[in-house]
């Protein structure tokens, strides 16, 4: 099992995602002889998981069942243990696209946090790219390094425990793209520029407050970055449902009426049959998730 390569069968040591429902999933480290408790009963790793295909339906001890899924960055984002506030798929997809990431890209990131974005970047740049990620907090840096090794992507990433604002990313002139998710990104802009290739590249900064955005944009402009833009992504999920709509009654059709002298008199209906049509439609949500953060993008020109 690897987060960047699909495996067909569950093996000892894998990290699998136990799917109990659309809003209920949990990551499980598969180990010989271990057990996992769920609301549907016990899952025995040796007999219920190891050797089974990913995607299989597994029956628990109480008779209920769950699906066991292969891990992906998207599933990891909604099941990972939170050590910090994390980025979710809506913002991650925009960041990946706007930074123009592809297999073979070299990316610098700070801070690593819980590793939500890091896993998505690694999946995108595999198998020949590399991620240089910097985390200020020592325990978080050590924990995310353990997770990268457990998820078998450690060959694609280098984790550094240092202050990016004072010490930089630890590399110079190698990055195609840089991502900043720190309290004062304007202090790291010069280090981001130094880490990027002479051919240029893209930089992104995530900030929850507009005052942070203002200072970051000023720093980007001062360092010679171009195409500076800021956007906010709000997800609006429409509800698909079946509705029945009545057809309008325009009265009798004049062209179908016969001459009065030969027409048969039909007694009026006491309960007219109202015709209707059934169709699929969508309705917008009454409420949508609010502000997460501002994404500021810029381009380093070729030097």
Secondary structure, DSSP 4 states (H G I P E B T S, - for coil): --SSS--SB--TT-EEEEEEETTEEEEEE--TT-EEEETTEEEEIIIIITTPBTT-EEE-TTS-EEEEEE--HHHHHHHSPPSS----HHHHHHHHHHTT--TT-EEEEE--TTSHHHHHHHHHHTTT-EEEEEESSHHHHHHHHHHHHHTT-GGGEEEEES-HHHH--S--S-BSEEEE-STTGGGTHHHHHHHB-TT-EEEEEEESSHHHHHHHHHHHHHTTEEEEEEE-----PPEEEEEEEEPP-----GGG---TTTPPP-PPPSS----EEEEEEEE--SS------EEEEEEEPP-
